[in-house]
Structure formats: structure tokens, C-alpha cells
């Protein structure tokens, strides 16, 4: 059975990192490790075997823990290309999809298992109530196309696991551009300061609170991204 663990870095960037492992075989994979130490501790405690490190993109805060994990476990950083599948066990896999926008080489990982809701490890492409910026080698036109592709490919029960906890700030921005949105108001009222205590949101829930997913107009999307960049 595949299990999932989420790790939160107590840093200004509020990074999330993830561990996926098969509790039958002990085979494990890490996604976007900001720091290695929590993974080393958990992997050793559970007796897991690290099979590979996966990165959504090359920004420092998403690869910072790579080298220490490689040294500690003799693991490899897996470059799976812009598309493909990584088999995790007999019934589930990670689908790799190219998602240019935040960076031109960005990709996401989608856990798929028959009969289960997909899980989207979205890196810096899609956040709770927001999307990634395009300030450091990105392209906002591509980001618009990417978000539309993802939302068309994925069912509404897809679980979102982003690369950062920007929920509170993004909700505040969402309310500033959509002040009558009662769902955003309620989400903002209930935000828990401990991100690890919050249950992840589904794509359906994101459609209610994420202003970038609530428009089909590229010009509006670009305007929203510009406003958020300076907000």
C-alpha cells in the first residue's frame, strides 16, 4: 500500500516537501526536498529504501536537500523527462506532465491509482488559492495554458499538494479581487496557522477560491498575476 508524508520547512518561503513510499516493500521517493534531515530521520526510523529524488523544477529551495540525500542513501536524482510514468507498485504510479510557466522546465507529478482520487504534486505551478509567479525565468502566457490543461485533465476530486504554504496570503489576495466571495471569506476565517494540521484541498474546492482558476480569459489571468506580483 502506498503511503504519503508531508514535510513543512520552518523557513520564510514556507516550503512543502513530500515522501511517497510503499509500506509493503519499503521503497520510497522524495519530492522537492528543501532539507534532508527530516527525511533521513523518517526513512531510517521506518526502515525505508530511498529509490529516488524527484524535483518539479530546479529552483534552489526545491533541490536544497538533494545532495545530502544522495550522499546518505546512495540514491539518485531522477530526471524522468517532461512526460512519462514512474511505477510505484503493482497498482499505482506517478504520471509526469510538463507544466511550463513558473519556469520553462517545470513539471508536476500526479499519483494515480485505480479507484482512488488522484494526488497532484504541483510544485510552484499551482498553489492553494493561487498560482506560481513568473519572475525568474517563467512565462505567464504559458502558465495560463498550463493551468487550463491541468484542470481539463484532472477530475474535481484531485487532491492538491503544492510546493509552498501560501494559503492565507493567497486567500487575502483572492478576497481583494473578489470581495463578495463568501467561500473565500469562510476559508480565510478558518485558516489554521499550522499548515500540517490542515487537510489538503481538492481541485473542486480550489475552483471556489482560486481566482486564477475562476477565469477563462487569458488577459484577466495575466492581470491577476501582475496584481499579485505587486500586492
C-alpha positions in Angstrom: 0.0 0.0 0.0 1.3 3.4 -0.9 1.6 6.0 1.9 2.3 9.7 1.9 4.0 12.0 4.2 4.2 15.8 4.0 7.0 17.8 5.5 7.0 21.5 6.2 10.1 23.7 6.4 10.1 26.4 9.0 11.5 29.0 6.6 10.4 32.2 5.1 9.4 30.5 1.8 7.1 28.1 3.7 8.2 25.0 1.6 6.4 21.8 1.5 8.3 18.6 0.6 6.9 15.1 0.2 7.7 11.4 0.8 5.8 8.6 -1.0 6.5 5.0 0.0 5.3 1.5 -0.4 4.8 0.0 3.1 5.0 -3.5 1.6 8.4 -3.1 0.0 9.8 -0.1 1.8 10.6 1.6 -1.5 10.4 5.4 -1.1 10.6 8.5 -3.3 11.2 12.1 -2.2 9.7 15.1 -3.9 11.3 18.6 -3.7 13.3 18.2 -0.5 14.0 21.6 1.0 16.0 20.0 3.8 17.4 16.5 4.1 17.4 15.9 7.8 13.7 15.2 8.4 13.7 12.7 5.5 16.8 11.0 6.8 15.3 10.6 10.2 11.9 9.3 8.9 13.5 6.9 6.4 15.8 5.4 8.9 13.0 5.2 11.6 10.7 3.3 9.2 13.4 1.2 7.6 12.7 2.5 4.1 14.8 2.3 1.0 15.1 5.6 -0.9 14.8 4.8 -4.6 15.0 8.3 -6.0 14.6 12.0 -5.6 12.1 13.9 -7.8 12.2 17.6 -8.4 9.4 19.7 -10.0 12.0 22.3 -11.1 15.5 23.5 -10.4 15.0 26.4 -8.1 17.2 26.2 -5.0 14.5 25.8 -2.4 13.2 22.7 -4.2 16.5 20.9 -4.6 18.3 22.1 -1.5 18.2 18.7 0.2 19.2 16.6 -2.9 22.9 16.3 -2.3 22.7 15.2 1.3 20.1 12.6 0.5 22.2 11.3 -2.4 25.2 11.0 -0.1 23.3 9.4 2.8 21.4 6.8 0.9 23.4 6.5 -2.4 20.1 7.5 -4.1 19.8 9.1 -7.5 18.1 12.3 -8.5 15.7 11.0 -11.1 15.4 13.0 -14.4 12.3 11.5 -15.8 12.0 14.0 -18.7 8.9 16.2 -19.4 6.5 13.3 -19.6 6.1 9.6 -18.6 5.2 7.3 -15.7 7.0 6.0 -12.7 5.6 2.7 -11.4 5.4 2.8 -7.6 3.7 -0.6 -7.1 1.5 -3.0 -8.9 -1.5 -0.7 -8.9 -0.2 2.9 -8.8 2.2 5.2 -10.5 3.3 8.8 -10.7 2.5 10.5 -14.0 4.9 13.2 -15.1 3.5 16.1 -17.0 5.4 19.2 -18.3 3.9 22.4 -16.9 5.9 25.4 -18.2 5.0 28.7 -16.7 6.7 29.3 -13.4 9.8 28.0 -15.1 10.1 26.7 -18.6 11.2 23.3 -17.4 8.7 22.8 -14.6 6.8 19.5 -14.3 4.3 18.1 -11.9 3.7 14.6 -10.6 0.3 13.0 -10.4 -0.3 9.9 -8.3 -2.8 7.7 -9.9 -4.3 4.5 -8.5 -7.5 2.8 -9.8 -10.4 3.6 -7.6 -8.6 6.4 -5.7 -8.7 10.2 -6.1 -5.5 11.4 -7.9 -3.0 13.4 -6.0 -1.3 16.4 -7.7 2.2 17.3 -6.6 2.1 20.7 -8.2 5.4 22.3 -7.1 5.2 26.0 -7.9 2.7 25.7 -10.8 -0.5 25.6 -8.7 -0.9 26.7 -5.1 -3.9 26.8 -2.8 -5.8 29.8 -3.9 -3.1 30.9 -6.3 -0.5 30.1 -9.0 3.2 30.5 -9.2 4.9 33.7 -10.2 6.9 34.0 -13.4 9.6 36.4 -12.2 12.6 34.1 -12.5 12.7 32.6 -16.0 9.0 32.0 -16.3 6.3 32.9 -18.9 2.8 33.9 -17.8 1.2 33.1 -21.1 2.5 29.5 -20.8 1.3 29.4 -17.1 -2.2 30.2 -18.2 -2.2 27.4 -20.8 -0.7 25.1 -18.2 -3.4 25.7 -15.6 -6.1 25.2 -18.2 -4.5 21.9 -19.3 -4.2 20.6 -15.8 -7.8 21.5 -14.9 -9.1 19.8 -18.0 -7.0 16.7 -17.4 -7.8 16.2 -13.7 -11.1 15.2 -12.0 -12.5 17.6 -9.4 -11.7 15.2 -6.6 -8.0 15.5 -7.3 -6.1 16.3 -4.1 -3.7 19.3 -4.4 -0.2 19.1 -2.7 1.6 22.3 -3.6 5.2 23.3 -3.1 4.6 26.1 -0.6 2.1 27.1 2.0 0.8 30.4 0.7 -2.8 29.8 1.6 -3.5 32.7 4.0 -1.8 35.3 1.8 -3.4 34.0 -1.3 -6.9 34.0 0.2 -6.3 37.6 1.3 -5.5 38.5 -2.3 -8.4 36.5 -3.6 -10.7 38.4 -1.3 -9.3 41.7 -2.5 -10.2 40.9 -6.2 -13.5 39.1 -5.3 -14.8 40.8 -2.2 -18.2 39.1 -2.3 -16.9 35.6 -2.4 -18.4 34.0 0.8 -16.4 30.8 0.3 -13.1 32.7 0.4 -14.2 34.6 3.5 -15.0 31.4 5.3 -11.8 29.7 4.3 -9.8 32.7 5.5 -11.7 32.7 8.8 -10.8 29.1 9.4 -7.1 29.1 8.3 -5.0 27.3 10.9 -1.6 28.7 11.4 -0.1 25.2 11.4 -0.1 24.1 7.8 0.5 20.4 8.7 -2.8 20.3 10.6 -4.8 21.5 7.5 -6.3 18.8 5.3 -5.4 19.3 1.7 -7.9 20.9 -0.6 -9.4 19.3 -3.7 -9.5 20.8 -7.2 -13.2 21.3 -6.7 -12.5 23.4 -3.6 -9.8 25.3 -5.4 -12.3 26.2 -8.2 -14.3 28.1 -5.5 -11.4 30.1 -4.0 -8.7 30.4 -6.6 -9.1 33.5 -8.8 -6.7 32.2 -11.4 -8.9 29.1 -11.9 -12.1 31.1 -12.0 -11.4 32.9 -15.3 -11.2 31.5 -18.8 -9.8 34.8 -20.1 -6.0 34.9 -20.6 -5.9 38.7 -20.3 -7.6 38.6 -16.9 -5.3 35.8 -15.8 -2.3 37.9 -16.7 -3.7 41.0 -15.0 -4.3 38.9 -11.8 -0.8 37.6 -11.9 0.6 41.2 -12.3 -1.6 42.4 -9.4 -0.4 39.5 -7.2 3.2 40.2 -8.0 2.9 43.7 -6.6 0.4 43.0 -3.8 
